[in-house]
Amino acid sequence: MKRISKVLSGLATGICFGWLVLLTSSHAALCQSEGVYGHTTVRVLVRPTLDSLIAKEDTDHDKRITIDDPHIPGTDKGNRRFWMDALDGKKYEVDETYYLANLLEDLKLAEDEGRDTLTLTTSDIFEPPVERIANSIKNLYWAGLTRRIDEGGIEKIFKDEKVKTIDGFNYVYVPHGDFTGYDYFSEIASKQPDFKMKVVMLPEKVTPKYVESLNDRPGILSLKLHREPGGKIEAAPFVVPGGRFNEMYGWDSYFITLGLLQDGKIGLAKSMVDNFIYEIDNYGKILNANRTYYLTRSQPPFFTSMALAVYDRLPKDVQSKAWLKEVLEAAIKQYTNYWMGPEHLTKTGLSRYYDDGIGPPPEVEPHRYDYLYAEYAKKYGLTEEKFKSEYLSGKLKVPALDRFFRNDRAMRESGNDASYRLQYDCTDLVTVDLNSLLYKEETNIANIISDDFGGEVRLSNGKVEKSSTWYEKAEKRKKLMTKYMWNAKAGMFFDYNFVKGKQTGYVAATTFYPLWAKLATKKQADALVKDALPLLEMPGGIVGSTEKSRGPISKDRPQTQWDYPFGWSPQQMLTWVGLKNYGYMKLARRLAYKWLYTLTVNAYNYNGTVAEKYDVVDRSSQVFAEYGNVGTKFSYITTQGFGWTNASYVVGLTFLTKKLVEELDRLIPPEWVFGE
């Protein structure tokens, strides 16, 4: 059985990492796998072979085959050599962790498809790692991460273990005035009593107090519905970040879209944009995610960049241009009403992250703030439980703790939750990342009006928008960012604390955002390469912050997942593009190789793992800071990977030469490839 189609032919070389041994009754013929790709076929019974493989090689009993499975002394268990009994009466050997894991995956896929037998070829088991990962992403992972909020998809969303309600019902919330959505979901609730579903229309004005009142009845927020030609209503599909998520996230979706487009899934990518247009029109902004507890905040604004990436792949006809105008109107609406609104625009003329929600964010881990409650309980002479109860009920007023949660919520709008860059004073900061993104939104809006609408466009509300106005906005923001954030002595951009009137000096990967947005001068770009890159480049890619900026870690100051030593896909992708923008393609290629090597070697050693975050100092996926590490825990086979990590892999390959892909397939560490 071909597990997945070949999509990187011409890139991967088919280098042999293992041996396949064929034993006949009279003699053993040793065949090097490189020489017989696609020729030898082996037919086996699925369940008996799977059981035998697990019994022998999964010695730590986690239903996976990884380098952590120990060899059991005195037995042949865990010795990384497995003999299959084929239906032709012959025995076939597969050895080494990676190939055994490939066999395990193919057997499990066959079982899940209800097959009793499986035909394997040498190219199934001995598929080069780069090719296997890329094929898995294209043909397996994207489908595993796709969701719909309609009759066919909502049951899966209701099974989300993160969301618990006080009465045991599953809630669907519909925007005020969306009677089509309300009637549609109400009909489902009536037809499917087993769903235990309640449908609620939101009030016309959604206040922070109202959102707080939903904390014990959280639910999914509806997205775009469309009527098929036959009259059937279906939801616009979207891709979630990873296995523990069943909602559409703000900035994750931009990077996911880049991956979808790279893999030719243009319709799904466009559907993601359509859902965001719906969110802006009905919730006033692109939400952190479409759950009730996210109604008070957004996430980093990548909307126009996401939409333009899709538009570039659409036919340039009347329909596409009409769609682009919808995008433009939504983008201007979100920019004007939200990011330049009174809670986000500061006295500097630059914007900040902000969330006007009340109290601790309910979506966090259950014990996330226990260390903090314990600290305040001691100050007030109360037990931790008593203090927590009185504070959360509102009986005890603690302004300092209120301020902490206001900053904590704002930090979560940044997507960098948590990081000591933002943890304690986020609402006092105008940040490099947010304002770089808003500069990009301004220039994108200007370019759309200029390139596609002749320099000015009349919106549906009658207002005329000119490209010159938006170019002026962008230029103004660029000057303000240089004034407040650029530090010529340090050679990098820093967040600016407008309350204290000074830069923070916190060295973080966000210093490269101005390169991605193309707002840095060439001189600034050169300085960033000279001064910032050596501090943030690690063996496995770009790190979230320097260890010095993060500071010491202790029981009362826990490790944060967006700081040293961790690296994330968006940090890598934005930095690659930023360096490319300023002519540093060789550096971009080196960083892309470092990141892809980290992903590839961990997938190779850990049963195909494609994880949420990585320790880029140790080049490890075995990371469990805050919320664990989505994508590392699964049985038999990963069918999802992690959204923007998947995207970073397929996009990252486009930065590599054919020769570098060959080196990556051979798992040659970056320092051997680049001599550093």
Secondary structure, DSSP 8 states (H G I E B T S, - for coil): --SS----BTTB-----SEEEEE-SS-EEEEEGGGGTTT-EEEEEHHHHHHHHHHHH-TT-SSS--TTS---TTSSTTSSEEEEE-TTS-EEEEESHHHHHHHHHHHHHHHHTT-SEEEEEHHHHT--HHHHHHHHIIIIIHHHHEE--STTTHHHHHT-TT---TTS-EEEEE-TT-HHHHHHHHHHHHH-GGG-EEEEE--SS--HHHHHHTTTS-EEE---EEE-TTS-EEE--EE-SSTT--S-BHHHHHHHHHHHHHTT-HHHHHHHHHHHHHHHHHHSS--SBSBGGGTT------HHHHHHHHHTTS--SHHHHHHHHHHHHHHHHHIIIIITSTTTB-TTS-B-------SS-TTS-TTTTHHHHHHHHHHHT--HHHHHHHHHHTSS--HHHHHHHHHHHHHHHTT--S-TTTTTTGGGEE-HHHHHHHHHHHHHHHHHHHHHHTTEEE-TTS-EEEHHHHHHHHHHHHHHHHHHHEETTTTEE--EETTTTEE----BGGGGHHHHHT-S-HHHHHHIIIIIHHHHEETTEE-SB-HHHH---BTTB---TTSTTEE-HHHHHHHHHHHHHTT-HHHHHHHHHHHHHHHHHHHHHTTT---S-EETTTTBS---SSS--TTS--SS--S---HHHHHHHHHHHTTS-HHHHHHHHTT--HHHHH--
